Amino acid sequence: MDQIRIMLVGLILLAIGFSAEGQSINDLRKEKEKTSKEIDYINQLLKETNQNAKTSMSRVSMLEKEIKLQEKLINNINSELSYLDSTIVRSSRNLDSLNADLNHIKGRYAEMVRFAKRNQNTNNQLLFLLSAEDFNQAYKRFTYLKQYADYRRNQVEEIKELQAKLGQLVDDLNRRKGEKQQLLSSRINQSDRYERQKAGQKQNYLLLQRKEKDLKKKLENQQKIASKLEQEIEKSIAEEAKKAIANTLKNSKSTKQLSTKPSAEQKSLSDDFSMNKGKLPWPLQRGIITDHFGEHPDLVLKHVIKRNSGIDITTESGARVRAVFKGVVSKVLAIPGGNMTIILRHGSYLTVYSNLASVSVQVGQNVDTKQDLGTVFTDREEDNKTVLKFQIRHEYDKLDPEKWISS
């Protein structure tokens, strides 16, 4: 009985182990599903672009993102395979050990049954009772016989229960082996796709490098537009600071009472904004980041460093941009060559939404989180690319938006 209980406890612990590893595998599968959806979305965006423009910078950026996601997907599959391998090996060992123990118990039970058959004659049992020295001893012997019979019945039931649980674990193990085979097939398919993408991207790079002069000219033009936007943002910040001082002077009884400290309302809004770092919603319903914050080498042009004050998010044509946090429309700008820009103020923080075709808000308007701001511009002359340029600032300090928006 004690040995069976120990085995049942072992089975429970084994089941808990399966459950814990199941949670880890479920996390991996969720991540894999998310990555697969991102890859599908990139393919959807690529279909929207002009199919004749196979060597555009926009397509190359999206394909580069897809290749990285493909690498991530393959790594995810490998991790899931490692989990399954370790689970299968450990579970197989545990099942072998438990089966050996069960066979040992069944053997002992068989011996007990054989002994009982040899002594199951009713006369023997009656003689055993009648040979007692007194009534109390006879009663104890009767109780013993009853307990012995109950013990045999209980042991049969527990062995059946143990066999059923072992059967379930065997089924679970076989299911995991089937999952492993499916994953191996998936890895082969994804690896083949990855190699084809890498080969195709290499050809794209070679074709684009032949257009280096044109690409450098485009990049210089983009940097000029970005520089013009920087000037306008800083000009807007300076103008707001002057207005704040002017209002303070106007409302003060003397210049000695002058204070440039933010109001309680502005400070509260700033605090709320800063507390949501890493949790802000995306400025678009859907999109992929195709250019990151800060300085980094250009994908195609050798020895060329790109500078981005925010991030570029590629999305589908007609996409609507939305506020990432409640605030006030500080400025609506039209940048030559850079389309429309909206600047929202959130206390001492700013969010900037550039490359818009249209806007649906006006200066001074209060906006809520996720409120519609306008439509992202789609460049029909450059393979229909639709890119939102998004920035976050703490006054003049530029911040990496990827650290602020939710993952």
C-alpha positions in Angstrom: 0.0 0.0 0.0 2.7 2.5 1.0 4.7 1.7 -2.2 1.6 2.3 -4.3 0.9 5.6 -2.6 4.6 6.6 -3.2 4.1 5.8 -6.9 0.9 7.8 -7.1 2.7 10.8 -5.5 5.4 10.3 -8.1 2.8 10.3 -10.9 1.3 13.5 -9.5 4.8 15.2 -9.4 5.4 14.0 -13.0 2.1 15.5 -14.1 3.0 18.8 -12.4 6.3 18.7 -14.3 4.4 18.1 -17.6 2.2 21.1 -16.7 5.1 23.4 -15.9 6.9 22.5 -19.1 3.6 22.8 -20.9 3.4 26.4 -19.8 6.9 27.0 -21.2 6.0 25.4 -24.5 2.8 27.4 -24.6 4.8 30.6 -24.2 7.1 29.6 -27.0 4.1 28.7 -29.2 2.5 32.1 -28.5 5.7 33.8 -29.5 5.9 31.6 -32.6 2.3 32.5 -33.6 3.0 36.2 -33.1 6.1 36.0 -35.2 4.3 34.1 -37.9 1.5 36.8 -38.0 4.2 39.5 -38.3 5.7 37.7 -41.3 2.2 37.3 -42.9 1.6 41.0 -42.4 4.9 41.9 -44.1 3.9 39.7 -47.0 0.6 41.6 -47.1 2.4 44.9 -47.2 4.7 43.7 -49.9 1.8 42.7 -52.1 0.4 46.3 -51.8 3.7 47.7 -53.3 4.3 48.0 -56.9 5.4 44.6 -58.1 7.8 46.2 -60.7 9.7 48.0 -58.0 11.5 44.9 -56.7 14.7 46.7 -55.8 13.3 49.7 -54.0 14.7 50.7 -50.6 11.2 50.2 -49.1 10.9 46.6 -50.2 14.5 45.9 -49.1 13.7 47.2 -45.6 10.6 45.1 -45.3 12.4 42.0 -46.7 15.2 42.6 -44.2 12.7 42.7 -41.4 11.0 39.5 -42.7 14.4 37.7 -42.8 15.1 38.7 -39.2 11.6 37.5 -38.2 12.3 34.2 -40.1 15.5 33.8 -38.1 13.5 34.4 -34.9 10.9 31.8 -36.0 13.5 29.2 -36.6 15.2 29.8 -33.3 11.8 29.6 -31.6 11.1 26.2 -33.3 14.6 25.0 -32.2 13.8 26.0 -28.6 10.5 24.2 -28.7 12.2 21.1 -30.0 14.7 21.3 -27.2 11.9 21.5 -24.7 10.1 18.5 -26.3 13.3 16.5 -26.5 14.1 17.0 -22.8 10.5 16.2 -21.8 10.4 13.1 -23.9 13.7 11.7 -22.5 12.9 12.5 -18.9 9.3 11.2 -19.2 10.4 8.0 -20.9 12.8 7.3 -18.1 10.2 8.0 -15.4 7.6 5.8 -17.2 10.1 3.0 -17.5 10.9 3.2 -13.8 7.2 3.4 -12.8 6.3 0.5 -15.0 9.1 -1.6 -13.4 7.7 -0.7 -9.9 4.2 -1.5 -11.0 5.2 -4.9 -12.4 7.0 -5.6 -9.1 3.8 -4.8 -7.1 1.7 -6.9 -9.4 4.0 -9.8 -8.9 3.7 -9.5 -5.1 0.0 -9.2 -5.4 -0.1 -12.4 -7.6 1.8 -14.2 -4.8 -0.7 -13.0 -2.3 -3.6 -14.2 -4.5 -2.0 -17.7 -4.9 -1.5 -17.9 -1.1 -5.1 -16.9 -0.5 -6.4 -19.6 -3.0 -4.4 -22.2 -1.1 -6.1 -21.1 2.1 -9.5 -20.0 1.0 -11.3 -23.1 2.3 -14.2 -22.0 4.4 -13.5 -24.7 7.0 -10.0 -23.4 7.4 -11.3 -19.9 8.1 -13.9 -21.3 10.5 -11.3 -23.4 12.2 -9.1 -20.3 12.5 -12.0 -18.5 14.3 -13.0 -21.4 16.5 -9.5 -22.1 17.7 -9.4 -18.7 19.5 -8.8 -18.8 23.2 -11.7 -16.5 24.0 -14.3 -14.3 22.4 -12.1 -11.2 22.2 -9.4 -13.1 20.3 -12.1 -14.6 18.0 -13.4 -11.1 17.3 -9.9 -9.8 16.5 -9.4 -12.8 14.1 -12.7 -12.0 12.4 -11.8 -8.4 12.1 -8.4 -9.4 10.6 -10.0 -11.6 8.0 -12.4 -8.8 7.0 -9.5 -6.2 6.8 -7.5 -8.6 4.7 -10.3 -9.0 2.2 -10.8 -5.2 2.1 -7.1 -4.7 1.6 -7.1 -7.1 -1.4 -10.1 -5.2 -3.0 -8.5 -1.8 -2.4 -5.2 -2.9 -3.8 -6.9 -4.1 -7.0 -8.6 -0.7 -7.4 -5.3 1.2 -6.7 -3.4 -0.9 -9.3 -6.2 -0.2 -11.8 -6.0 3.6 -11.0 -2.2 3.5 -11.4 -2.5 1.7 -14.7 -5.0 4.3 -16.0 -2.7 7.2 -15.0 0.3 5.5 -16.6 -1.8 5.1 -19.8 -2.6 8.8 -19.8 1.0 9.7 -19.5 2.0 7.3 -22.3 -0.7 8.9 -24.5 0.7 12.4 -23.6 4.3 11.2 -24.4 3.2 9.8 -27.8 1.4 13.1 -28.5 4.6 15.0 -27.8 6.5 12.7 -30.1 4.0 13.5 -32.8 4.4 17.3 -32.2 8.2 16.9 -32.5 7.8 15.3 -35.9 5.6 18.2 -37.1 8.1 20.7 -35.7 10.9 19.0 -37.6 9.0 19.3 -40.8 8.2 22.9 -40.1 11.8 23.7 -39.4 12.9 22.2 -42.7 10.3 24.3 -44.6 11.2 27.5 -42.7 14.9 26.9 -43.2 14.4 26.4 -47.0 12.3 29.6 -47.1 15.0 31.5 -45.1 17.8 30.5 -47.5 15.7 31.6 -50.5 15.0 34.9 -48.9 18.7 35.5 -48.1 19.7 34.7 -51.7 17.0 37.0 -53.1 18.0 39.8 -50.7 21.6 39.5 -51.7 20.6 40.1 -55.3 18.5 43.1 -54.3 21.5 44.6 -52.5 23.6 44.2 -55.6 21.0 45.8 -57.8 20.5 48.7 -55.5 24.2 49.3 -55.1 24.4 50.0 -58.8 22.0 52.9 -58.1 24.2 54.3 -55.4 24.2 57.8 -56.8 20.4 58.1 -56.9 20.1 56.5 -53.5 22.5 58.9 -51.9 20.6 61.8 -53.4 17.3 60.5 -52.0 18.9 59.9 -48.6 20.3 63.5 -48.6 16.9 64.8 -49.4 15.3 62.8 -46.6 17.9 64.1 -44.2 17.1 67.7 -45.2 13.4 67.1 -44.6 14.2 65.6 -41.2 16.5 68.6 -40.4 13.7 71.0 -41.3 11.3 69.1 -39.1 13.8 69.2 -36.2 14.0 73.0 -36.6 10.2 73.3 -36.6 9.9 71.1 -33.5 12.5 73.1 -31.5 11.0 76.4 -32.7 7.6 75.2 -31.4 9.1 74.3 -28.0 10.8 77.7 -27.8 7.6 79.5 -28.7 5.6 77.6 -26.0 8.3 78.5 -23.5 8.0 82.2 -24.4 4.2 82.1 -24.1 4.4 80.4 -20.7 6.8 83.2 -19.5 4.6 85.9 -21.0 1.5 84.5 -19.3 3.3 84.3 -16.0 4.4 87.9 -16.3 0.9 89.0 -17.2 -0.6 87.3 -14.2 2.1 88.3 -11.7 1.9 91.4 -9.6 5.6 91.9 -10.0 8.5 90.3 -11.9 9.8 89.0 -8.6 6.9 86.5 -8.6 8.0 85.3 -12.0 8.2 81.4 -12.2 8.9 79.2 -15.2 7.9 76.0 -13.3 5.3 73.9 -15.0 1.8 74.1 -13.7 0.3 71.4 -11.4 -1.8 70.2 -14.3 1.2 69.9 -16.6 3.3 68.2 -14.0 0.5 65.7 -13.4 0.2 65.0 -17.1 4.0 64.5 -17.4 4.0 62.1 -14.4 1.2 60.1 -16.0 3.0 59.9 -19.3 6.3 58.9 -17.7 4.6 56.2 -15.6 3.4 54.5 -18.9 6.9 53.9 -20.3 6.8 50.6 -22.1 3.0 50.5 -22.0 1.9 53.3 -24.5 -0.3 52.0 -27.3 1.1 52.0 -30.9 0.4 55.1 -33.0 -1.1 52.8 -35.6 -3.5 49.9 -35.4 -1.0 47.7 -37.3 2.5 48.2 -38.6 6.1 47.0 -38.5 9.1 49.0 -37.5 11.4 49.3 -40.5 13.9 52.0 -39.3 15.0 52.3 -35.7 16.0 55.2 -33.4 19.5 56.8 -33.4 22.5 56.4 -35.7 23.0 53.1 -37.6 24.6 52.0 -40.9 22.4 52.1 -44.0 21.3 48.7 -45.2 22.6 49.2 -48.7 25.0 52.1 -48.9 28.4 51.3 -47.5 30.0 53.8 -45.1 26.8 55.8 -44.9 25.3 56.4 -41.4 21.6 57.1 -41.1 20.2 59.3 -38.3 16.7 58.9 -37.1 15.2 61.0 -34.3 12.4 58.5 -33.9 11.2 55.3 -35.6 9.7 54.6 -39.0 6.6 52.3 -39.0 5.5 50.8 -42.3 1.8 50.2 -42.5 -1.0 49.6 -45.1 -2.4 52.2 -47.4 -5.1 54.4 -45.8 -3.9 53.7 -42.3 -5.1 56.1 -39.6 -2.7 57.5 -37.0 -3.8 57.8 -33.4 -2.6 59.5 -30.2 -0.5 57.3 -27.9 -1.6 59.4 -24.9 -4.0 62.1 -23.8 -2.7 65.6 -24.4 -3.1 68.9 -26.4 -2.4 69.5 -30.1 0.7 71.8 -29.9 1.3 72.3 -33.6 0.2 71.2 -37.0 2.9 71.7 -39.6 3.3 71.3 -43.4 6.9 70.4 -44.2 7.8 70.7 -47.9 8.5 67.2 -49.2 7.7 65.7 -45.8 3.9 66.2 -45.8 1.9 67.0 -42.6 3.2 66.7 -39.0 1.2 66.8 -35.7 2.9 67.6 -32.4 1.1 66.7 -29.2 2.1 67.9 -25.8 1.7 65.8 -22.7 3.0 68.0 -20.0 6.8 68.2 -20.5 6.7 65.3 -23.0 6.0 65.6 -26.8 4.9 63.0 -29.4 5.5 63.8 -33.0 3.5 62.2 -35.9 5.1 62.9 -39.4 4.5 62.1 -43.0 0.7 62.5 -42.8 -1.5 63.0 -45.9 -4.3 64.6 -43.8 -5.0 65.7 -40.2 -8.3 65.6 -38.3 -7.3 67.8 -35.3 -6.4 71.4 -34.8 -4.0 73.4 -32.6 -5.2 73.8 -29.0 -7.5 70.8 -29.2 -7.5 68.3 -26.3 -7.1 64.7 -27.5 -7.6 61.3 -25.7 -5.5 58.2 -25.9 -6.0 56.4 -29.2 -8.0 59.3 -30.7 -7.8 59.6 -34.4 -5.3 62.2 -35.7 -5.2 61.7 -39.4 -4.1 59.5 -42.3 -0.6 58.4 -43.1 0.7 59.4 -46.5 1.1 56.7 -49.2 3.8 57.4 -51.8 2.4 56.3 -55.1 5.7 57.1 -56.9 7.8 54.8 -54.7 6.1 51.4 -54.6 3.1 52.6 -52.6 5.0 52.8 -49.4 3.1 54.0 -46.4 5.4 55.1 -43.5 4.6 56.9 -40.3 7.6 58.7 -38.8 7.1 58.8 -35.0 9.0 60.6 -32.3 8.9 61.0 -28.5 10.7 63.9 -26.8 11.1 65.2 -23.3 11.3 68.8 -24.3 14.5 69.0 -26.4 15.7 65.5 -25.5 15.0 62.8 -28.1 13.8 59.4 -26.7 13.7 56.0 -28.3 10.0 55.3 -29.0 10.6 51.5 -28.9 11.3 51.8 -25.2 8.0 53.6 -24.6 5.4 51.8 -26.8 4.1 48.4 -25.8 5.8 45.3 -27.3 
